[in-house]
Amino acid sequence: MRPFRFFFLTIALFTHILFAQTWVPDIGNGRYKNPVIFADYSDPDVIRVDDSFYMVASSFNCMPGIPVLQSNDLVNWQIFGHVYQRLPLEKYNKPVHGEGSWAPSIRFHDGTFYVYFCTPHDGLFVATAQNPAGPWELEHIVKVELWEDPCPFWDDDGNAYLVRSKLRADILYLHRMSKDGKQILDNGEIIYHNIDKQPTIEGPKLLKKDGTYYILAPAGGVPKGWQTALRSKNIYGPYEDRIVLHTGNTDINGPHQGGLVELKSGEWWFTHFQDRGVYGRIVHLQPVTWKDGWPEMGEDINSDGIGEPVAEWQKPDVGRTFPVSVPQTSDEFETGNPGLQWQWHANPENSWFSLTENPGKLRLFTVKNITQNGNFWFVPNLLLQKFPAPFFTVTAQITFFPEKDDDKSGLFIMGRKWAYLAMVKVSDGLQIGMYTGSYFQGSDQTQLVEVVDIQQNTCLLKVIVDEEAACTFSYSTDGENYLEIGEKFPAVPGVWIGAKVGLFCINPNMAESRGYADFDWFRFE
């Protein structure tokens, strides 16, 4: 067997590959293109503190939860940390698809960062920190069902409020809060309800400008909705309403749910998501101007008085030019923790992995599956990350050390349906197989598509995701030549999240095993 030439890739080549493959919104001529993040950062909220911008996004059942991203110009972003490592409720020790953190808001008040979020059946949480990179202190302050999308607001007189929506998304409520933001002081009052003009209104963000209270709230539903602005001289209303951003003549469906931010230069900008199905809810950036006391977002391309999303625009005026950066993707596993781009599918356990037993490599241990026959819908120890671009290739190097028959480890595509390429221990040796499955097919049985015998325990595993999100798996035993295996798999989104790609190691037959797999790296090309 020839030696693996890929062992000798240089750092320079790796850096070139990283930036060659990633969606880069910074055009390099003082302009940017949308989306500014082509990845599933759902329900983004953004603030500015001094010269830095911080973004948070929904995580649902994925852990660590609520990523915190940092930027100096609203275009070039990096993952900065997470608000929590795990949710303090036992039910999140397994995947609770569609639950977890919904639509967080981030604010900075009196020297402290605050992040508020609800889960659909557990109530209201608040996290506080002195440094947005963490550590954060998480508190469960209201145990209640059907609240969603909370946002705090501290008024000029020091009084604190919380605006929120509710599941079914047709009413906005306002609550009084304690000044430290840790207690809700009343049952709340309805401040907006008009299903004829603004159906499915949710995700409210409250601010005050020039003595007027504004609530920015998406309406009309995720796939085809719009951004609404409400305004009033009284925080309790009544509120006037106006649509300030919609699809119009563009192909940007449902432009809404985001954060409005003012720059030191006096410019205003709005980040929002667009639902791209399998890719999740990707992040766009719109210029904002104020006219007659209303925010005007994007560009009024079709002259109907409502802004439409821009495809390309002059970058925000932040006083200087910053280097190109994108949220992290590839991982060489050279630190003591998986990169910030990784999330498990449930509350993580330290027993699932190690980066110290074989330094420079990620060791995933063979975890006993909690359901028979490899129904991955219920597997918590899937280490996954978001699709980062319209099309891409992922390659991972694996060395497999199984103990028991059916120990499996490999490369995974996860959504409501899944597919994976795995090394598998069988009674007389090792195999590589491509498998597919879906909980919604009414079967607990993951289906084997194709399998081949192999004579070594180190291989390269690859998946190519094309422009239609169709996934083609292949493997290499020499580091140069790849053999396709199985069939094309059309990736699909999960529950409120896009499809994800990553790694796993399990025994699907509920067997206790001391097997493991070492991954040298995980690279996007």
Secondary structure, DSSP 8 states (H G I E B T S, - for coil): ----GGGG--HHHHHHHHHHHS---B-SSSEEES-SB-S---S-EEEEETTEEEEE---BT-BSEEEEEEESSSSSEEEEEEEESS-SSGGGGS--TT-SBEEEEEEEETTEEEEEEEETTTEEEEEEESSTTS--EEEEEE--SSEEEEEEEE-TTS-EEEEEEETTS--EEEEEE-TTS--B-S--EEEE--TTTS-S----EEEEETTEEEEEEEES-TTT-EEEEEEESSTT---EEEEEE--TTSS--S-EEEEEEE-TTS-EEEEEEEE-GGG-EEEEEEEEEEETTEEEESB-TTSSSSBB--SEEE----SS----------B---SSS--TT-BBSSS--GGGEESTTTTTSEEEE-EE-SSGGG-GGG-S--EEEE--SSSEEEEEEEEEE--STT-EEEEEEESSEEEEEEEEEETTEEEEEEEEEEGGGT----EEEEEEEES-SEEEEEEEE-TT-EEEEEEESSSS--EEEEEEEE----SSS--EEEEEEEETTS-----EEEEEEEEE-
